[in-house]
Amino acid sequence: MKYGLFLGCNMPTIRPDAERGIRLTLEKLGVDLVEVQGYACCPGYGTFPASDEVASLAVSGRNLAIAEAAGVDIAVQCGSCYSVMRHANHSFHNEEKLKKTNALLQLDDKQYSGHVKVKHLIDLLYNEIGTEKISNSIEHNLEGIKAVVQYPCHTLWPEDVMGFDDARNPHKLGDLGRALGADVPSYSREFQCCGGAGGFAARNKPQAVQFAKRKFDAMVDEVQPDVVVVSCITCLMWMNNVQMEFGEDWSPIPVLDYNQLLALCMGFDPKEVISVADTPKVPVDLRFKLAEKITKAAVA
């Protein structure tokens, strides 16, 4: 099984520990990861997609053309990157848009036929690898750990374009958590956006913080989780960092990417896969305390 790993902009520069977790776990599960050499921004929704469809499709088309030339489909964790490139592929069903994109790609000696598939990691893990293989790959299970999951909004809507989970009642990330032995309860704001989308958080941060606080309050009041599990770099950064805005009485909750949690269960060194992003309110030692609890758990 071979995929081109599209890392996007934020993960390599801000959360290389999450990148390391993804690489280690996918390789252990038998995925041959190919570098998408020379890729650019997806481009993010706050850039070209908001103002210039031709430029947006050209940039997405270039990324897809690089993968196509390498003979691989794309695997991506960032919800926005996934959504933008899926939308681009959908747009390329229009022959005129594909033709216009390729006219621009000729300036970079590239062409795109429209045949590269873009898969989110949840889709890859659940539908290609499967929960049984994941369960059999771990050394430590999460028995006794209560996890809530954050579904990346951009991977769900529009359902006919994104297309790998039930947009109104998603379950696959939760099932992946259960494959590790965790208790993954539902709560009233389970399907609420994290609030970290660039347009919201950048334009009105106080409201975005209040929006996130209502979500965190619901999870604490209703299920008291040990960890928040995400599969999107925006959710990871925002849900970790926004907790420092909740006031002195707030007891922070560790936030991990699913593949970081999987890496801990597989026995990889916590210093390698969860060690970045120490903040005044969500210190990294909280994640190490969780890691210690996991590594002391019964062997799976």
N, C-alpha and C positions, 0 to 999 in steps of 0.2 A: 504494500500500500504506500503510494508516494504522493506527497502534497508539497506545494510551494507555501512556505510559511510567510504570510503577510503580516508584519508586526505593527504597521502604522507608525505614527509619529511619537506618541506619548510613551509607550512601553519601553522602547530601547533607552530612552533618555531619563525617564523618571522612575520606572519600576522594572529594572533589569532582573530583580529577584523573581517577579512573576514570569518574565520571559524564560528564565532558567527553569522554573517549575514546568512550564509548558514543554520545553525542549526535552527535559529528562523523562517526563512521564510518557509523552507520545513515542519517543524512541523505545522506551521499555515495552510499550504496547505494540511495537512492530511497525510504526509509521516511519517511513523514510522521508525526512524533511529536507527539502531542496530550498536553497536561498533564492529569493526573488531579487536578483542582483539589479541595482539601479532603480528600484521602485521609488515613487514619489508619494506625497500625501494623496489620500484616496480620491478626490479631495473632500475635506470636511464640509458639512452642511452650512457652516457659517461663512464659507468662502465662495467658490464658483457656483455650486448648486443653487445658491440663493439669488444669483444675479445673471449668470451667463451659462445657459445649458450647453452651448457649443464647446466652450472652454472646459466645462465640467466633464463632458463626455470624452473629450480629447485626453484629459489627464487620466480618467478612469480607464479609457481604452488603451492608453500606453501601458499602464500597470498590467492589464489583462493580456496585452500583446507580449509582454516580457514573459509571463507565465506560459503563454501558448507556445512561444519559441522554445521554452525549456521542456515542453511536453508534460506539464503538470496542471492540475486544478489547484485552486487556492484554498487554504485553510486560514481562518482569521478569528481572533478573539474579540476585537473591538466591535461593539454593536454598530457604531456609525460607519466604520469602514465596510463592514458586511453589508449594511443597508445601501450605502452609496454605490458599491460595485454591483450589487444585485439589481438595483434600479437601472444602472447603466446597461447591464446585460439585457434587461427587459426592454430598454429603449432601443437597443440594437436589433430588435426584431423588426424595427422600421428600417427598411433598406436605405432610405435617403439619409437617415441619421448616421447609419454605419458608414455609408459612402463619404459623407462629409467629415466624419471622424478620421477615416483612413487617409483622406486627402491631407489632413493636418499631420497625421502620424508619418507620412512620407518624408516630412522635414527632418524626422529623427530616424529615418531608414527602418521604420516599423510598419507592420500591418496586423490587423486583427480580424479574424473570421467570425468571431462571436461564439466560439465553442468551449471556452473555459468555464467550468463550474466554480461557483464561489460557495464554500461551506463554512458555517460557523462551527466553532469547536464543540458546542453542545450537540449539534447535528452529527458531527464526525464521531464524537465519543459515544453517543447514544445509538445512532443508526448504523454506523460503519463498524465500530469496534464492539459495542454492546456491553450491557451492564454485567453479564456473567463473566466475560473476560476481565473486566475491570476488577470485579470482586476477587477473582482468582489471582490477581497480580499483586495484592497488597500483603504487607507483613503485619500491619497493625490495623485493627478496625476501630470504628468510632462509636462503639457501644458505650452508652452513657453520655454521649455528646449530643446536645440539642442544637441543630443548625436551622436557620431560616435562609431561604434563597431569594436572590434578587434577579428576576428575569429581565434581560436587557430589552428595553422597549422597542428599539429599532430592529430587533430580530423578529418581531411579531407582526407588525403592521406595515403595509397592507398585506393581509394574509396570503393573497393569491400570488404575491411576488416573493415574500420572505419564505413562507411555506414549509417549515419543518416541525412546527408544534401547533397546538390548538391556541390560537391567539386569545380567545376568550377564557380559556382555562388551561394555561400551559402547565406541563407536569414534568418535562424531561430533565431539567436541571435538578428538580427535587428527587426524581428517581435515581439520578446519578449520585446524589448525596446518600440516598438509602443504600445504594450499592456498596458504599463504604461502611455501612453499619450505623449511620447516624439516624437519630430521630429527627424528621423534617416535618414539623407541624405547620398547619396553615394558620393564618391570622387575618384580621379584617382588612389590612392594607397591604396584603401580600403582593398584589398586582399593581400597586401604585408605583409610578416612576420614582427613581431615586431623587430627582430634582437637580441632578448635576449637569443636565444638558446645557451646552454653551450659551444658547440664547437666553435661557432662564437665569442661570447663575451669574452670567456676566452682566445682564441688564438690570436685574433686581435681586441682588444677593440676599438682602434681608428676607424677602418673601421666599426665596429658594431655601434658605435655612429653616424658616418656619415650616415650610412644606416637608422638608426632610425630618424635622423634629417630630411632626405628627406621626410620621411613619415609624420612627424609632420608638416613640412613646407607645404606640400600639403593639409593637413586637415585645417590648419589655413588660407591659401590663398584661398581655395575653399569653405569652409563651416563655419569656425569660431565656433567650437563646445564649449559648456559649460562643457562637460565632455567626457572622453573616457571610454567606457564600455567594460570590458573584461570578460572572463570566463576561465581563466587559471592562476595559481599562478605565472608562469614565466613571462607571459605578464604583470601581475599586478605589480610585483616587478620591472621589467626592465623598463616598460614605465613610471612608477613613478620616479625611480631613475635616468634614463638616462637624464632626462630633466635638471639635475644640471650640465650636461656637455655641454649644448648648448650655454653658454656665458651669459654675464650680460644683454644683450638686450632681452633675451627670457622671455616671459610672460608665466609662467607655467600653465598647464591645469590639473585639478584634474583627477585622474584615479581611477575608482571603479570597483570592481567585480559586476557582474549583481545582485547577491543576496544581496550585500550591498545596491545597489540602490533600489531594491525591498523592503528591510527592512525599508529604509527611507520612502518609499511610504506607507508601512503598518503601519507606526507610531512608530516604535521602536526607542529607544533613540540613537541619533547619537554618543554619547560618548561610547556606547556599540558596535557599528557596523562599525565605520569608524575612530577610534581614534588613530590607530597605524601607525608608519612609517613617523614620522616628519623628513624631510631632509632639508639641508640648502636652497635648491632651490625649493622644492615643499612642503612648510609647511602645516601641517595638518589643519591649519585654513582656507585654501582654500576650503577643503572639507566641513568644518563646514559652510562656507558661502553658499555653494551649498545646504547643508542640510537645512539651514534656509530658503532659497528660496523655496525649495520643501515643507517644512512643513507649509509655509504660502500660498501655492497654494490652489486653490479651492478644496473642498472635492470632491472626485471622485464620 
